[in-house]
């Protein structure tokens, strides 16, 4: 699972071209819910129960007018606090959550209160104490695999919208050309009008039409980027409650009670690992905005212990990753660390999220992680089960504060207030694929999962990249303490994602469906876009109450040990661990029309908002064309339209080079051309013609012109225009 962080590779892995794992290709183109604490270890641990409700209650559920006046998580309202009070509350929340996590684990997450020999009085006090960190309004419910979910044949009711956005049919009336400002070749766009008929036009027709652009400045193959149309991922007008309302009724008809304004999350339990079961779950998962798949480790034999921090540290103790340092707190507040001497108040409901990024080695992080757990485990409760709870908590707060790793002034940007307890997040730990022997056991376990959930599934679009992309088509591990957060984001390319919780604790998830993406983005800009309106330059933690008041539904649920979360196409999601837990995650790109359409739409959305995607869409479609991959008709038509646009762009780049007398040589003359090349400056994917300097650094044409390096560069050509035309013609719909 990837998260978008401005000016940092923290949750993206390292996206720089020099250090990113890459594989050379031998071929030039293929180169919680109200359950008492002591019951949580049972089969129903943390799961909402279906309840009986009267017909009147069913009618009065009030889906369209969320009542936020008595919002449970905000019982104390919105607070504006000084740093001293913020850190006092933060450390208390962290101490309670650590204590709760360790006790519930038993250490072993058996909910074994007998082991602790607590008196009845202490047990009652603990249960009362743990109410302070309890999550409210979590709505996930089991669904029988034989049932058909609402909107099962039309993803979020958006299939027509997706088709219209990337319609491969040619423009029949009106202007059939698009004026191109500037001479420098621009990044590829896939939305907008197509002026060529892909059913009739051959590659040479497209090339001849494209050649007119260098002299006339008009593109007669496809329309240029409509920036206003793709500024938001989805038009705000698409934020319709129709599908969500039908999903709510589906669950309410089966006895579920859902807090107004929230949307339910389905749980699909795997009874076995048969092909029939997997096929049913795949179909259900791929039409869900988000869902839980339960019992998957048991039926597949997935060994969670192989992913424990101590095991990973044994393999690569010196491996370094970027660790976000954060202020631990409840999900319903969002406070920052402050500078020494700063006494200004912060509001608990702000959206901007700022963390500190610090490089740590695996062995450094393991020492810290185990120290925090041991400090909690070895508290006074174990030696004195009848101790005063508040006194025990006070002492634990101090010990946890003392166990914190120092935060450097350089990393934070200033000297952090010493009262702050800054937790460290074991984020984006790569299970390297280049040397498969290092993480052999871990990768073998990933292969035990059903194929559609694996990062290397047959037909998966990312499989045609022929290069490893950290966290996208390779697994990444996340080692979490109570309070660590992954801010709100969509996956790169709006891909689906897989996140398996290996335990021992829970994580709290929030999601909003794709049809509300534009509305959420507008709200984000309103709340924290004072300096920029580019959504991917912002890091934010949405405030539940604000979303509900804006009529943006929240899907909030607990991910328990062994639960696999499948995040569907384009769903915004944000996550907080409230326990000690470990998760493993990656992306999947099922080879269907919806996913390819969203790759095209998100490509253009990123261009407008200045985000550089790691998903090389042009490489994917050309590699598929070269391999003559068999796809369904709808996918084939869209691919042909995208290939048409790309072919025209490739011809214009050739014409640009010829006009400027730039030397073009075969890529076979270079030993350092990789399966996918990125611009060293802006990180955009560079396709087919690769401008490269003498030291092997790749530039896009835009950056080559801006830096004045263009005359110094040699242009490497993957394929000639004749070869591209041949591949285009041979790809049949």
N, C-alpha and C positions, 0 to 999 in steps of 0.2 A: 504494500500500500504506500503511495507516494503522497507527500504533502507539499504544498507550494509555500516556500519561504523566501521573502524578498532578500536579495543580496547575500544569499547563503545557499550552500548545497546541503544543508543539514539533513533534510528529509528526502533529498533527491539522490543520495549517494554523492559522489564527486562527478560532476558533469563535464569537467574539463577534458579536452581531447587528449591531453598528454597522459593523464593518469587513469582514464576510464578503461575497464576491462574490455578488450576487443579481440575478436577472432579473425584472423586472416582467411580469406576465402580463396581456394585454388582456382575458382572460376572468376572471371573479371566482373560478372554481375551477381554471381551467387557467392562473389568473393565473401427494583427489587421490591419488592412489591408487597410489603406489609406482612411478611411471614416472620414469626418470632425467631430470634437469633439462633436458639439452640435447635431449631428444626431445619436449619439451612443445609445440613448435610444429607437430608433425605432426598428422595427422588424428585420432590417438588421444589427443591431448594431454589429460592429466588424467582420462581415462575408465577405469574398471575394465574389464579384459578378461575375457571369458568363458573359463573354463578347464575342462579335462577333470577329472573327479573319479570316484573309484571308487564302487561301490555302497555299500561300507562307510562311506566318508566321508559319503555322502548320508544314510545312516541315522543317523549320529552327530552331526547338526548341532545338536541341543540347543536348539531354539527356546524352550522354556518355562523354561529355567533358565540365564539369561545368566551366563557366567563372567566376572566382573569382576576376578578376582584378578590377571590379567596385563594389565590395561587399558592399551593402548599409549600413549594420550595422557598417562597419568599415571605415566610411568616413574620420576619422582622422588617420587611419592606426593603427599599433601596437605601443603602447607607453611604454616607460620605465620611471616610475615616482618615485620620492622620496615620503616618507610617507606624508609629508605636503601637496603635491599636490594630492595624493591619497585620503586623508580624505576631502580635499576641494571639489573634484569632487564627492566623495561618499555622503557627506552631501547635496550637491546641488541636486544630482539625487534623493535622498530620499525625500527631501522637495518638489521638483516638482511632484514626483509620489504621495506623500500624498495629495498634493493640488489637483492634477488632479482627484484622486480617490474620494475625498470628494465632489468636484464640480460636477463630473459626477453622483454621487449618489444623489445629489440635496438636501440635505442629504436624500436619499430615492431612489437614482439611477434612477431619472426620467429625467436626463439631463435638469432639469428645470432652465435654465439660468435666466428666468424672476425673480425667487425668489431672486437672488443675485443682480438684478437691475444693472448689469454691463453696463458701457458705451460701445459704439461700439469700441472705441479705446482700452479699457481694454480687451474686448473680442478678438480683433485681436492680442493683445500682448500675451494673454494667449494661444491662438492657436499656435502662433509662439514658445512660451516657451515649450509647451507640445510636440513639434516636437523633442525636445532633448531626450525624453524618449520613443518615438514611436518605436514599433516593426515592423520589415520588414520581408518579405518573409514568411508570414504565409499562409498556403495553406490547407484550408478545404472547402469541397464542398458538397452540398446536393445530395443525391442519392435516386431515387425512389425505394420504397420497392419491386417493382415488377421486378426490373432489376437484372441481374446476374453479379456479380463482376468477374473480371479476377481471374483465379486460384481458383475458388470456390470449385472444387472437389479435390484439391491437395494443402494443406496448404503451402504457399510460395514455391511451387515446391519441397518440402522436404519430402513428404510422403515415397518415396523409401529410402531416406537416413535414416529416422527414423527407418523404418522397418529393414534395414540392420544392424543398430547399435545394435539392441536388438533382432536380429533374433532368434526365439525360435527353429529353426530347428537344429538338432544335427550335429556336425562335422563328416563328413563321411570319409575323407581321412586325411593322415598326422598324426602327433603326437596327441594322444588323452589323454594327461595328462599334467599337469602344475606343475612345481617345486615350492615349497613353501619355501621361505627363513624364517628362524626363526620358533620358536615353538609356540609363543604366538598367539592366535586367532586374526585375523585382521578384520577391518570393512568390511561390505558386499559390493561387487561390482556386478553390474547387466549387464554390457556390456562385450564383449569378447565372445569367443567360448563356446558353450555348448556341453559337451561330451555325455550326456544322451539323449535318445529319449523319450520326454515327452508323446508321443502318446502310447508308449509301456511300459515304465518303471513304476513299482509300487513304492510306498514309500519305501518298504523294500529293493528294488534293489538299490535305491539311498543311503539309509543308509549303506548298506553293502559296496558300493563303497567308501563312505565317510570315513568309518572306516580304510581304508588302509592308510590314510594320516598321522596319528599319528606316524606310524612306518616307512613308506617309504618316507615321506616328499613330496609326489606327490598327487595333487588333480586330481582325475579321473572323477570328476563330471562337473567342469567348469574351464575355464581359469582364471588365476589371472588378476589383474588390469593392463591394458596396459596404463601406465602413459602418454606416449607421445601422444597417440591417443585421450585422453580426456583432455589434458592440456588446450585446448581452448574448449569452449562450442560447437562451430561448426567449422569444418575445414575451414581455410581461403580460400581454393579453391572453397568453396560453395558461395562465395560473388559474385553472378551472378546478373546482372541487368535485367534479362529476365522478372521476375514477376513485378518488379518496372516499367520497361519500358511499359509493357502492361497496368499497372494501370494508368500511365501517359497518354498513348494514349486513354484510356477509358474516362478520364476526358477532355482531349483536344478535342476529337471528340464531346463533349457536350458543347464546347465553353470556357473551362477554360484556363487560362494562368498560367503557372507554371514556376517559376524561374529555369533555368538549374541547375541540381545537387540536387534539392529538390524533395521530393515525396509527393503526395497528400494524404489527410486524408478524408475518407468519413464521411458525416453526415447523420444519419438515424433519421428522425423525426417520433415520435409516434403520429398518428392521433387519436388513441383511445387505450383502454386497453383490446381489444378483444384477444381471444386465437389465432386467425389467424394472427393478427398484431404481437403479441409477438413471435410466431413461426417464422415469417419471419425475425424479427430483431435478434432473437437468432442465426439463421442460418448465417445471414450476419455478425454479430459480431464475431462469433467463427471462421470465416475464415479470419478475418482482423488482420493485425499486430497491428493496433490501430484504433479506430473509436470513433466518438461522437454520443451519443444518446440524442436527443433533445426533449423537451416538456414532459419529463417523469414525472416531478413533478406535472404538471397540470393534466395529465390524470389518475395518480394514487392517487392523493390527498395527496402527500407527503408534510408534514408540515415542512418547513425549519426553522421556528422560534423556534422549539423545540431544535435545535442544537446551538442556539446562546450562546456565551460565558457566558453571565449573567445567562442563564437558567442552564447551566452545573455547574457553580460556586455555585448556590443555592443548588444544589444536593450534591456536595462534595467540599466544600470550602477548605478543608485541603489536598485534594488529591495532591500528588506531582508527577511531571514528569520531565524528563530531557529535558531542553530547549537548543537547539543549539543557540549560540550567533554568529552573522555573520556581516560582513561589507556590508551594502546595496550598490548596484551598478547595472549598466546596465547588461543585459544578455551577452553582447559581451565583457565584461572585467572580470577578476578574480584576484582581489587583496586580500591580507591577512592583518590581524591586525599586528602591529609591536610593538616591545619593546620600552620603553622610551629611547631616545637617538640614536636609530637606524636610520641612514640616507641612508641606502643602497637602491638602486633602485629596483623596481619590474617591470617585464614585464606584460603587460595586457593580453597576450595570453598564459600564463602558464596554465597547466592542473591541477596540484595538488591543492586540496581544503582542507583548514583547518578551522574548526570552534571550538569554545569553548563550552564545555558542562557544564551547570549549573542547579542545581535542583531548581525548583520553585514550589510553591503551586498554586492552581487555583486562589485563591483570590489575591495573589501577582501579578500573570500574568494579571488578569482582571484589576487591578488598573493601571498597566503599559499600557496595550492595550488601555483602555479608555482615559488615559492621553494623549497618542500620538494622538488619534483621536480628542480629545477636543482641544488640542493645535493647530491642523490644522484647525478645524472648527471655532475656535474663533480668527482666524487671522484678520489682519487689513482689508482684503478685504470685510468682512461682514459689518464692521462698516463704511468703507470708500471705496465703490466700484470703486472710481476713483483714488485710490492711485497708487503711483509709483510701478510697478510690481517688479522690481529688489530690491527695498528697502524692500517691503513686504517679498520677498523671503529670503532676507538676515536675516531679523528678525526671520522668521520662522525656518531657518536653526539653529539658535542659540537656539531657544526654544525647537526644537526637540532634539538637542544635550543634552540640560539640562534635558530633560525628559527620557534620557536613564537610564536603570538600571546599577548600577556599576558592573564591571567585576572583580572578585577576582583574586589576583595574583596566588592563588592556582589553580583555575580553568584554567586560561590561560597559566600557566607555567612560566609567567613572568609578570612584571608590564606593562600593555598595555598603549600605547601612549594616553595621555588624549585628543588629538585632534580627536581620533577615535569615531565615532558614531556607537555603537554596538547594532544592533536590536536583539530582542528575538523572537524566533519561538515557538508557542504553538503546539509542535509536539507530535504525538503518544499519545493522550489523550484517555485512554481506557474507553469504555462504558461497564462496568463490567457485565459479564453474571452470575457470581456466585450468586449474589444477584439481581435477575432480577427486583425486585421492585424499585431499585434505579433509573434505567434508563428505566423505563417501557414505557414512552411515546416515547422516542427515538427509542427503539427497536421495538415498534409497528409500527413506521413509516417505518423502514427498511423492515418490513414484508409486506408493501404495494407494494413494487417493484415486478416486474415479478420474478417468482421463479428462473430462471436461473441466475439472478443477485444477489440473496440473499446469505449470507454466510452459510446458512443452507439448501441449495437446496437439494431436494431428489436425491440421487445417487451421489452427490458430493463426490469426493474421501476423502476430509478432514472430512466428516461426519463419516467416519469409524475409526477415531482416538479415538473417545469417550472422548475427552478432549478439553478444550478451549485453543486455541493458539492465544495470543493477536495479533490483526491486521491481522491474517490469516483467521480464521473462526469466528472472532468477529470484530465488527466495531471499528475503531479509528477515532478520530476527529483531524483535523489540523486547527489551528487558525493562520491566516497569516497576516503579515504586508507587505507593498511594499518592495521587495528585498529579502525575505526569500527564501532559496533554498533547494530543495531535490536533492542531487547529483545523478549522473548517476548510474543506477543499474538495475539488473533484479530481478524479484520477487523470493522469496525463492521457490525452486523446479521448477522454471520457470513457476509458476502458472499464470493464467490470473488474472487480478485485476480490481476492480471497484472503481472509484473515482467520487463522486458526488459533484459538486460545488454548495454550498448553497448561495453564494453571500456575500456581494453585488458586489464584484469586479471580475476581471479576473485573470487567471493564464496563463503563457506561457509554453507550453509543447514542448519537443523535443523527438523524438523517432528514433530508427533505427530497421529495421526488423530483424528477427531471422537469416536469411541467412548471415547477415553481422556481427553477434556477434563475430565470431572469428577474423575477420579483425579489428573490433573496439578494441578488447582486445589486439591484437598485437600492435596497435597504442598507446593504453594506456600505455603498458609496455615501449614502445619507448619514450613516452613523460614524464612519471613520475615513471618509475620502476628502478631507480638507485640503490635502496637498496633491492628490492625484485622483483621477477618475479611472485609472487602470487597475482593474480588480486584482490582478496577479502581483501587483506591487504591495498589496495589503495583507497583513496577517491578522486574523480576527477570530474571536470566540463569540458566536451569536448568543444573545441574551434571550432565554426562552420566552419571557413575558412579551418582549418586543415582537418576536416572530408571531406569537399568537394574536396579538393585537393587530398585526398587519395581515392577518388571515393566511399566514403561511403555516401549513400543518407540520408538526414535529413528530417524527417517529423516534421515540425514545425507548431503549430497552437495555437489559443487562445481558452481556455475553459471559456465560459461565465457563468453567474449565471443560474442555472438550468440544465446545461450541464452535462451529465454523460460520463466520459471517460472509455472506455473498452480497456484495454491493453491486447493484445493477447499473446499467448505462446512465451516466451523467448525474448520479445522485450525489448531492453535496452531503458530506458527513464530517463529524468531529467527534473525538473520543477522549475520555478520561479514565485512567485506571484508578480505582478506589481501593485496590489491594496490591500486594506483591504478586506479579504475574508475568508470564512470558508469552509472546505471540510470534507467529511466523506468517509472512504475508508476501503476496506478489499479485500481478495482474493477469487477466485472461482476456482474449479478444476473439470471441466466437465468430466463425466465418459466415455471418449472415448479413442481410441487407442493412438492418438497423445499426449494427456496429460499424460497417463501412460508411454509412451515411453520417454517423456521428463523428467518425474520424475526419471526414471531409468538412463538416460543419465546425468542429472544434479547431481544425487547422486554421480556418479563416478567422474564427473568434480569437485565437491566439495572436494572429498577425495584427489585428486592430489593437489588442491590449498589450502588445510588446512582450509576450511570453514565448520563450523558445522551447518548443516541444522536443522531447527525445524520440518521438515516434516518427520514423522516416517514411511518410506515407508514399512518396514517389517510389522509393526503393521497393516497398512492399508490392505495389501494383505491377511494377515492371518485372520483378522477380517472378510473380505469379503468372504474368503473361509469357515470360520466357519458358516457364515450366509447363505451360498450357494446362494450368490447374482447372479441373472441372468444378464449376460453381453453378448455383441455381440461376435461372434466367434474370431475375431482378438484380442480383449481385453482378452478373456479367454485364448487363447494360450500364450500370453505374461505373463499373471498372473501365469499360470502353470509353465512356464520357470523360473519366478522369485521365485516362491514357491519352485521349485526344488533346486535352488541355496541356498535358505535360509535353507531348510531342511538339506542339506549337511553341511552347516556352523554350524547349531545347533548340529548336531551329533559330529562334531569336538570339539565343546566347551565342550560337555559332556565327550568326551575322554580325553581332556586336564585336566579337573577337576579330573577325575578318576586317571590319571597318577600322579597327584600331591596330591592325597589323600585329596581333598577339599570336605568338607561336603555339600551335596545338600539336601535341604528340600523344601517342598511345599510352594509356596507363600501364601497359606491360613494360614500359621503359623505366618505371619506378618500382622500387622494392618496398616502399612505405605507404602505398595506397591501401587503405583498409576497406572492409565491407561497407562501412558507412563513414562518411567524412563530415566533420562539423567545422564551421568557421571559427578560427581561433579567437576572433574578436567578439562576435555577437552570438555564437553557439548555434546559429541556424544550420539546418541540414543542407549540405551542398551535394547536388545530384548531377551525374554524368560529366559535365565539364568542371574540372577541379583546379582552380587557380592556386598555385603553390609556390612559395619562395624557396630560396636555396637551402634553407635549413629544415625544410619539410613542413612548414606551417601552412595550413589551408586557410584561404580567405573566400568569402562569398564575393560576388562582383560589387555589391554595394559597399562593403567595407574596404575592398581593394581600391575603389575610387576615392572614398573618403580619406583614407590614409595616404593617398598618393603613391601607393605601391604597385598600381596596375601595370606600369611599363616594365617593372622588374620581375613580374611573375611569369612562370611557365604554366601553360594550360594543359592539364592531362585529360585525355578523353577516354571514358570507359567504352562507349560504343559510338560508332559513326552514325550519321543520320540515316544512311542506307540500312544499317542493322536495326535501328530503332523502327524505321518504317516497316521492315520485314516482320519484326516482332509484333508490331501493332496489327498488321494485316492478318497474321497467323492466329491472333487471339479471336476466336469466334464465339459469338453469343449463342 
